[in-house]
């Protein structure tokens, strides 16, 4: 299917859109998980103990600053992909950014949740790396999704990068709209909501 929209079979055309998901997955999950654990280790969370901030507000407050970093990364990959590798953008640039925004929030939600499980920065890094390989290997970025075993396909469906790879390739290569890919966008939104809720439920405004 991808060769239909890449008749010359140029590798960067297939790789660069998925690479956006790989970079965001690695940086957003790792940055968030490690940063929050570091704050707890250094005692910075003591200042929040006496405040009326709810777990949801605290969770969102930790996620929002990283969204700008993620969107900047998207912009850099799009620019380099266009100027260096001549990767097309056949869909709406706004749709690309909206899809990336939802995926960034989903990745940050996973990072915040992992930070509630880790007791040290090293543990946070281990947990983050533990989530990287399944997403990179099973998302369809490296290997054709249809060629994977059925069990692997079922597992891939619960990973956010699987849906983002479909979104970004559909938008950039096929010229699809978000309305056509609403199921993938909804899956990302559901993942973000679930893990933000889990993270908020595990955050306790007290020192361990």
C-alpha positions in Angstrom: 0.0 0.0 0.0 2.8 2.4 0.9 4.5 1.8 -2.5 1.3 3.0 -4.2 2.0 6.5 -2.8 5.8 6.0 -3.2 6.2 4.6 -6.7 9.9 5.3 -6.7 10.2 3.3 -3.5 12.5 5.9 -1.8 13.2 4.8 1.7 13.0 8.2 3.3 9.4 8.7 2.1 8.3 5.8 4.3 10.8 6.3 7.1 10.6 10.0 7.9 6.9 10.1 8.9 7.3 7.2 11.2 10.5 8.7 12.5 8.5 11.5 14.0 6.7 8.9 16.2 10.0 7.3 17.2 11.6 10.5 18.3 8.5 11.7 20.2 8.1 8.3 21.9 11.7 8.2 23.1 11.9 11.8 24.2 8.5 12.6 25.7 8.2 9.4 27.7 11.8 9.5 29.0 11.9 13.2 29.7 8.7 13.2 31.6 9.4 10.1 33.7 12.9 11.1 34.7 12.0 14.8 35.3 9.2 14.0 37.7 11.3 11.4 39.6 14.2 13.8 39.9 11.9 16.4 41.4 10.8 13.9 44.0 14.3 12.9 44.8 15.5 16.5 45.2 12.5 17.3 47.5 11.0 19.9 45.1 7.6 18.3 45.6 7.6 19.5 49.2 6.4 22.9 48.1 3.2 21.3 46.7 2.2 19.6 49.9 0.6 22.7 51.4 -1.1 23.8 48.2 -4.8 23.1 47.2 -3.7 21.6 43.8 -5.6 18.5 42.9 -3.9 15.3 41.5 -5.4 16.1 38.1 -4.1 19.7 38.1 -0.7 18.5 39.3 -0.6 15.9 36.5 -1.6 18.3 33.8 0.8 21.0 35.1 3.7 18.5 34.7 2.6 17.5 31.1 1.9 20.9 29.5 5.5 22.3 29.4 6.7 19.3 27.4 4.1 19.7 24.7 5.9 22.7 23.2 9.1 20.7 23.1 7.4 17.9 21.3 5.8 20.2 18.7 9.2 21.8 18.1 10.6 18.4 17.4 7.8 17.7 14.9 8.6 20.9 13.1 12.3 20.1 12.9 11.7 16.6 11.4 9.2 18.0 8.9 11.6 20.7 7.8 14.5 18.3 7.5 12.4 15.7 5.8 11.3 18.2 3.2 14.5 20.0 2.6 17.0 17.1 2.8 15.0 14.1 1.7 12.2 15.7 -0.3 9.5 13.9 1.7 6.0 15.1 0.5 3.3 16.5 2.7 0.1 15.8 0.8 -2.3 16.4 3.6 -3.1 19.4 5.8 -0.2 20.7 7.9 -2.8 21.6 10.6 -4.0 18.0 10.7 -0.4 16.8 11.1 0.1 19.1 14.1 -3.2 18.1 15.6 -2.4 14.4 15.3 1.1 15.0 16.7 -0.4 17.0 19.6 -2.7 14.1 20.7 0.2 11.7 20.3 2.5 13.9 22.4 -0.1 14.1 25.2 -0.5 10.3 25.1 3.3 9.8 25.3 3.5 12.3 28.2 0.7 10.5 30.0 2.6 7.3 29.8 5.7 9.1 31.1 3.9 10.5 34.0 2.4 7.1 34.8 5.8 5.5 34.7 7.2 8.2 37.1 4.6 7.2 39.7 5.9 3.6 39.5 9.7 4.4 39.7 11.5 5.2 42.9 14.7 6.5 41.2 15.8 8.1 38.0 17.5 4.8 37.0 14.2 2.9 37.4 12.4 5.6 35.4 14.9 5.2 32.6 14.5 1.4 32.7 10.7 1.6 32.6 10.8 4.1 29.7 13.2 2.0 27.6 11.0 -1.1 28.4 8.2 0.7 26.6 10.3 1.8 23.6 11.1 -1.5 21.9 7.5 -2.9 21.6 6.3 0.4 20.2 9.1 0.7 17.6 9.0 -3.0 16.6 5.2 -3.6 16.5 3.9 -0.2 15.3 4.5 -0.9 11.6 7.4 1.5 11.5 10.1 -1.1 10.9 8.1 -4.1 9.7 4.8 -4.4 7.8 1.9 -4.6 10.2 0.0 -7.2 8.2 3.0 -9.6 8.2 3.2 -9.8 12.0 1.6 -12.7 14.0 -1.9 -12.1 15.1 -0.9 -12.0 18.8 1.6 -9.2 18.0 -1.0 -7.3 16.0 -3.4 -7.4 19.0 -0.7 -6.1 21.3 0.3 -3.4 18.8 -3.3 -2.1 18.8 -3.0 -1.0 22.5 0.3 0.9 21.8 -0.1 4.6 20.9 2.7 4.6 18.3 0.8 2.1 16.1 -2.1 4.5 15.7 0.2 7.5 15.2 2.2 5.8 12.4 -1.1 5.2 10.6 -2.1 8.7 11.2 1.1 10.4 10.1 1.6 8.3 7.0 -2.0 8.7 6.0 -1.8 12.5 6.4 1.6 13.0 4.8 1.7 10.3 2.1 -2.0 9.7 1.2 -3.3 13.2 1.7 -6.0 11.8 4.0 -7.9 14.0 6.5 -8.4 13.5 10.2 -12.0 12.8 9.5 -11.0 9.7 7.5 -8.6 8.6 10.3 -10.8 9.5 13.2 -10.7 5.9 14.6 -6.9 6.2 15.0 -7.1 9.7 16.6 -9.8 8.4 19.0 -7.6 5.5 20.0 -4.8 7.9 20.9 -7.1 10.2 22.8 -8.5 7.2 24.8 -4.9 6.1 25.6 -4.0 9.6 26.8 -7.2 9.8 29.0 -6.6 6.4 30.5 -3.0 6.9 31.5 -3.6 10.5 32.7 -6.3 9.1 34.9 -4.1 6.3 36.2 -1.3 8.7 36.9 -3.6 11.2 38.7 -4.9 8.3 40.8 -1.4 7.3 41.8 -0.1 10.8 42.7 -0.3 11.4 46.4 0.5 14.8 47.7 2.8 13.5 50.3 6.5 12.5 50.6 7.2 8.7 50.5 
